[in-house]
């Protein structure tokens, strides 16, 4: 059955001829028409970057909630249902509330051009302004400077996670240009927590912060972390904190966790104890980021001893991160790896697949169901071949799994579905 919110969201999708059109005039106009809810929010932590935004927010949310705080969260894209984007004081927005808010924004907008992300961001700000909470964790949609979320004049703090190449058609074809867009969220006098960055990006961020007199809290300078056998140690001028291994898998998650801890140093009045930090690291949830699927129809197709993993990473750095994770797997328990891969045409499949080619035995390509921007299975096979991976195309995830089993027999194996958050959302919906 089609939900009422699906009908409303489909309708507002048609208000602008482009999915992405980066500027602030439309969102500022609509915010003014609905009473400027962005001026009546709890303290905001605004997060931009290329990789790790969602994980950093997941750790921060879990730490704050472990300390008894009511936390609003805004993230995108969603995996299965739009409601995942708007979390009100710990709970996903309810269906009727979402419908009412979108329709309120629709009436105020009056049919003028506005993108889907812009109008839904205004609806989210209305929700956040009307439900009491202690803090709002706000993720940019794309870029930073002209992102619809970048209407907060004085956030409590800003965070920039690692920057790499992605969305070049909108942000520019150099790290300096991409960093300039991301650094657009920095605000005069407001602290900026900066994860480890490539030198080219770091230079741009430093210059922007200096111009705004925004205090910088940079990994490798004002703070650092060291990975140990059982966890990691975070260090800054306030001292050192020994913390457990973060619950989300992959060595890169230590950096995301440390960035979240660094941000808490600018939330002194939230009384975040080391116990709350440790509890947050142990209990954070962020689906489709090196997530092992343990039950469901797709898992039921697998022979005993097989593992099914899911990751939504889709750029060159994500490919390297996944490759590093496969290397960790092989050190712990050697099992051959097969990939199931789908990607949008706006991404760079070769840059993503090259780090994975030496570690995977083969690749099964699928088109992302219902997405006209998806690579065809045939095109994905071609890119896999250029990367040096034996590949074949299939009409569905289930068909790809069946072919992998037929090809390799019953010996234990890991299957990783990867290449797109949109593909990941389809998998989570199929697998229940």
N, C-alpha and C positions, 0 to 999 in steps of 0.2 A: 504494500500500500504506500502511495506517495504521501509524505508528510507535508503539512501546511507550509513549513519552513522551506521545503524544497521548491514549492511553487513560487513563494515570494522571492527566494534567492535567485531562481531562474529568471524572474521578471526584472530584477534590478541588474542582472548581468547584461541586459540589453540597453542600458542607459548610456553606454559609451561605446563607440565603434572599436576601441582598443582595449585589450585586457590590461595593458600597462601603459601609462602615460604620466611620466614623473614630473609633477609640479604640485604646488600647495594651494593655488588659488581656489580650486573647486572645493577642497576639503575645508579650507578656512571659511568659505562662504556658507557652506552647510552647517558647520559648527556654530557660526554666528546665528543662523536661522533657528537652531534648536536650543539656544541659550548658553552657548559656550561651556559645555560640560567639562572640557579639558582644563578649565580653571577651577574645578571643584572636585579634584581627585585626591586620594591619599598620596603620600610621598611616592615618587616614581623612580624606579631604576630602569633606565633606557638602554637597550642592548642592540648593538649592531656587530657586523663581522661577516665573514664568509662561512667558516666552519665552527661548530661548537656552540652556537647561540642557544639552541634548544636545550642542550645538555647543561650549560651553565645555569640557565633559568630553572631547569629541573632540580639541580642541586640546591640553588638558593631557595626555591620554594620549599623543598623538603626540610632544609635547615630552619627556616623561619617558622614553618608549621610545627616542627619539633619543639620550638620555643614557645608555642601556644599562640602564634600570630595568625591573624586572618589575612589571607593573601589573594589578591586579584592577579590573574595572569592572562596576557594576550600573546598568542603565538600564531604562526601560519607556516605552511599551509596545514590543513587538517588531513588526516589519513583516511578516516571512514565517514565521519559526520562533521558538518560545519561547527557544531556545538563545541567541539574540542578546542576551538580557537579562543573561546571566552570562558574563563573560569572565574566565578564570583565567590570570593571568600571561601575557596576550597572546593566548590562544586561547579560542575559544568552548567552552563546556562540552560534553563528549562525551555522546552519547545514553545510554549505560548509566550513566554517573555521575549524570546528571540523574534518570533513573528511580530509581536506588538512593536518592538523597537525598530525593526526594519521598516514596517509600514509607517511608523511615525516619521522616520527619516525620509521615506519615499514621498510622503505628503508634503513635508517641508521643502524638499528638493524641487518639487513641481515639474518634473520631467526634464530638467536641465541635464546636460551631459555630465556624468560623473562615473568614475570607474567602480567596478565591483568592490575592490579593496578599499577605496575611499569611503563609500557609503557604509560598508560594514564596519569600518574602523570608527566612524562617527557613532554608529549604533552601539559599538562596544564602549566608547567613552561615556555615552548616556548610561549604559548599564553600570559601569564602574562608579559613576558619580552618584548613583541612587542606592547602591548597596554599600553598607559600612564595611570598611576593611582598614588594616593597618598599613598596607603597602601595595603598590602595583608594579609587577614585573612586566615590562613592555618591550616586546621584540619588534624590530623593524621588519617590514615585509621584503623590501628590496632596496639596497643602497643605504641611504641615511639622510642626506641633505634634503632631498625632495621626496622622501618617503612620507606617506600620509600620517604616520605616527609622530613625525617630527614637528609637532605643534606645542610641545611642552616647554615653556620658557625657562623653568628652573627645576630640573629634576634633582632628586637627592644625589644621584650619581649617574654616570654613564659608564658603559662597559663596551670595549671593542675586542672581540674574539679574533683568532688568527685570520688574516686576510690572505686570500689567494685568488686565482683566476676563476671567475664565474660571472655570468650575466654580462659579459663584455659588450654585447650589443646595446646595453643600456648604460653601463658604467664606465666604459672605456677599455682600451686594449693594453693597458700597462698597470702594474701594481700601484704606481703613483696616482693614476687617475681613479682607480678603484678605492684606494685608501682615502683620497680626497672626498669621495662621495660618502664613505663610511664615517669619516671624521666630522661630517656635517652635523652629527648629533651632539657634538661637544658644545657646551654652553658656558658663557662667561662666569668665571669663578666657581664652577661646579666641578667636583673631582671626577677624574676619568681613570678607570681601572683598565689597564692595557695588557692583554695576553702577549705571549711571545710573538714577535712579528718579523717578517723579512726586513732587512735594512732599508729597502726602498720605501716600504709602507711606513716603517717606524719614523723615518725622517719627515714624512708628510704629516703624520699625527703629531709629532713633537712641535712642528712649526705652527700647526693650527692651534694647539693647546697654548703655546706661548703667546700667540696673537690675542687669545681670549682670556689669558691669565687663568687658565683652568689647571688646577693642581693635577699632576700626573702621578699615577701609581702603577709603575711598569714592571712586568716580569723581567728579571735579570738586572734590575736597577733598584727600585724601591722595595721589591719583594722577590722571593724566589722559592723554589721547592726542590726537594730531593727525594727520589723514589727509593724505598727500601724493600726488604723482603715481604713485610706484612702490611705495608701502607706507604705513607709519605710524610715528610716533615715540611711544614710551611714556615718560612722565616721572613720577618721584616724588622723594622726598627723597634717594634713593640715586643719582640721576642720570638720564640719558636713554639709551634704547636705540632705535636705528633698525632697523626690522624690515620684512620684505617683505609684500606684499599677501597676505592669507590666501587659501587655495586654495578655500574654500567661497564661492560667488558671492553678491553682494549687499552693499550698503554697510553694512547692519546687522552684517555679520560682522566688521567692524573693531572694533566694540564688544565682541563676544563674544571675539575674539582678545585684545584688550587686557585684558579681565577675566581670561582665563587667564594672561596674563603677570603681572598684578597678584598672582594667587594664588601664583605661583612665588616671589615675594619673601618668603613665609612658609615656604618649603621650602629654606632656605639649605643644609642638610646634604645635599641631593640633588645638589648641584654641577651645576645646570642652567646651562650656558654660553649665551651669546648665539647661538652656532652651533646648539645643540640647540633653542633656541626658534625660530629661523628655519626649521630643518628640520621641526619639528613643524607650524608654520603652513603649510608648503608641502606636507605629506604627510597632513594630517588627513583622515579619511574619516567622513562622516555622511550616510547615504543619505536620500533623500526630502526634502532641504532645498534647494530650488532646484537639483535634480539634472537634468542633461540626459541623457536616455536615448539612447545612441548605437548600440545594436544590439538585436536581439530581434524577435519576431513583430509587436509593435505598431509598432515603427519601420519594419519592412519594408512596412507598409501605406502609408507616406507617399510622396508624390511627391518627386523630387529637389529639394533646396533647402529642404525643410521641416524644422522642428525640433520635437522632443517633449520637454517639460519636466515635472517632477513636484515637487510640494511638499505637505507634510502639515500646514502651518499651518492653524488652524481658529478663530481668534478675531479680534477687530477689529484688534488690532495686527498680527497676521499678514497680514491683508488689506492694511493700509497698507504693510507691508514688501514684499509681492509687487507692489503698485502701484509702489512706488519702483523695484523691480527692472525692471519693464516699462519705466518711464521711462528707466532706464539703457540697456536694450536699444535703445530707439528713438533714443537719441542716437548709439549706435554703428552700428547698421544697421537702418534702418526696415523692419519687416515687420509686417503686420497680425497681431493676436493673437486667437485663439479659445480659450475656456475649456471644459474638461470638468469638471463640478462634482458632488460628492456630499458630504453632511455628516450628522452625527448629529443627532437631534432635540433633544439636550441643549444644542446650541450656538445661536448667534445668527447665522443666515445673512445677514440684512440688514446687520448691523454688519460682517461680513466682506466682503460683495459691494459695498457702496457705494463704497469707494475704487477698486475695479476697474472699475466700470461705465463711467467716461469713457475707459478705455484699451483695453477689449476690444470687438471687433465683435459677438460673440454668445456664447451659453452653451449647452452641451449638458448636460442634467442626467441623472444616473444614480443609481440606488439602490446603496448599498454591498452587494455580494453577500453573502448569508448573515448579514447583521446586522439583527436585528429592531429595533434602535434607529436605523436609518437613515431619513432623510427619503425619502419616495417621490419618484420622478422628477417626478411631477405637482406635488407640494408644492414641490420645488426650483425648478421652472419658475415657480411663482407668486411665490416670493420674488425670483427674478431679475427678473421683471416689475416688482415693487415697487421694485427697485433701479435700474430703467431699462435693463435688459439684454434684448435680444431672446433668447428661449430656446425650446428644445424638449426633450422627454424621449426617452430611448433606453433599450433594455434592457441594453446592455453598452458598455464602452469601445470595443470594435471597431466596433460599430454607430454610435456617436457619431463616431468618426474617419471612417468611410465617408461619413456624412452631411455632415460638414464639407468633405470633399474634393468631394463632389458639388455642394454649395452654392457653393463658392468657386472651383472649378477648380484648375489646377495651379500658379498663381503662388505663389512661396515665402511661407511663413506659419509662425508659431509657434503651437503648441498647448500649452496649459498645463493639466495635470490637477491639481486642487487641492480643498481643503476638508476633508480628513480624513487622519490618519495611517493609519486602517484602510483607506480607499480606496487610499492609496499602497501599503500592503502587498499589497493585491489586485493592483494594477498590476505591482508588482515580481515577484509570483508568476506572473502571466500572461505577462509579458514575458521570463521566464527569467533 
